Amino acid sequence: MVSELVTNAVRHGSREGDHVVVRAYRWEGGGVVVEAWDRSDVLPVVRPVDFAAESGRGLQLVEALVRRWGARPLNEGGKVVWAEVEAVEV
C-alpha cells in the first residue's frame, strides 16, 4: 500500500525535481495512516477492471487492503492521498 501511494505520487503527481512527501503516523484506534503528498491537483480515480491491461490496478489493491483511503487537495496546491490500516492484535 505504501509503495503504491508513493509510486503514484512520483509517476503521476510530480515532475522531475519536485518533492514528494510521505508521512506515516498512528491514529487513536491504534491503526496507521500513511500519506503521500505531491504537486498535482488531479485527484486519483480507481479505474474499472481491465484484465488485459498491464497496469492500472494499484488503487484497487489499496482499496482491498486498507480500512479506508481517500485524497484531498492542499491549500498551497497539490494533494495528499492517504490510507488507513487497522491495528492487528498479535
C-alpha positions as MATLAB code, in Angstrom:
seq = 'MVSELVTNAVRHGSREGDHVVVRAYRWEGGGVVVEAWDRSDVLPVVRPVDFAAESGRGLQLVEALVRRWGARPLNEGGKVVWAEVEAVEV';
ca = [
       0.000    0.000    0.000;
       2.798    2.407    0.892;
       4.649    1.565   -2.307;
       1.531    2.158   -4.398;
       0.767    5.559   -2.857;
       4.365    6.722   -3.237;
       4.766    5.337   -6.763;
       1.577    7.105   -7.876;
       2.779   10.370   -6.327;
       6.113   10.113   -8.155;
       4.783    8.866  -11.518;
       1.527   10.809  -11.801;
       1.753   13.663   -9.313;
       5.169   15.185   -9.767;
       7.760   16.322  -12.255;
      11.493   15.845  -12.073;
      12.842   17.872   -9.166;
       9.503   18.051   -7.320;
       9.382   16.875   -3.739;
       7.060   14.055   -2.733;
       6.336   13.960    0.984;
       5.499   10.670    2.684;
       4.159   10.715    6.213;
       3.062    7.873    8.495;
       1.510    8.118   11.934;
      -0.637    6.138   14.362;
      -4.206    7.199   14.928;
      -6.048    6.856   18.215;
      -7.524    3.438   17.399;
      -4.010    2.020   17.077;
      -4.028    1.790   13.290;
      -1.628    3.532   10.957;
      -2.254    6.310    8.454;
       0.097    6.728    5.508;
       0.007    9.878    3.373;
       1.731   10.755    0.106;
       1.788   14.461   -0.800;
       2.522   15.614   -4.351;
       2.251   18.729   -6.549;
      -0.593   17.612   -8.833;
      -4.122   18.905   -8.263;
      -5.580   15.877  -10.095;
      -7.263   13.529   -7.627;
      -6.809    9.761   -8.109;
      -9.568    7.648   -9.646;
      -9.999    3.877   -9.349;
     -10.123    2.528  -12.881;
     -12.540   -0.212  -13.960;
     -11.050   -3.700  -14.087;
      -9.265   -4.413  -17.379;
      -7.788   -7.905  -17.318;
      -5.790   -7.221  -20.496;
      -4.051   -4.144  -19.040;
      -0.528   -4.409  -17.647;
      -1.065   -1.563  -15.166;
      -3.857    0.401  -13.530;
      -4.774   -1.969  -10.710;
      -2.881   -0.294   -7.884;
      -5.720    1.640   -6.294;
      -7.951   -1.439   -6.497;
      -5.323   -3.290   -4.455;
      -5.058   -0.419   -1.994;
      -8.854   -0.414   -1.643;
      -8.816   -4.144   -0.881;
      -6.042   -3.923    1.733;
      -6.907   -0.879    3.813;
      -9.684    0.183    6.156;
     -10.336    3.256    4.029;
      -8.459    5.664    1.777;
      -9.010    8.983    0.060;
      -7.480   12.152   -1.283;
      -7.838   15.839   -0.606;
      -6.453   18.980   -2.197;
      -3.862   21.006   -0.306;
      -4.373   24.760    0.276;
      -0.932   25.512   -1.192;
      -1.621   23.399   -4.292;
      -1.188   19.712   -4.908;
      -2.880   16.946   -2.999;
      -2.443   14.322   -0.324;
      -3.541   10.727   -0.855;
      -3.965    8.792    2.391;
      -4.827    5.303    3.575;
      -5.692    3.882    6.997;
      -4.619    0.400    8.062;
      -6.304   -1.331   11.014;
      -4.277   -2.362   14.044;
      -3.730   -6.111   14.243;
      -3.504   -7.963   17.549;
      -0.650  -10.474   17.713;
];
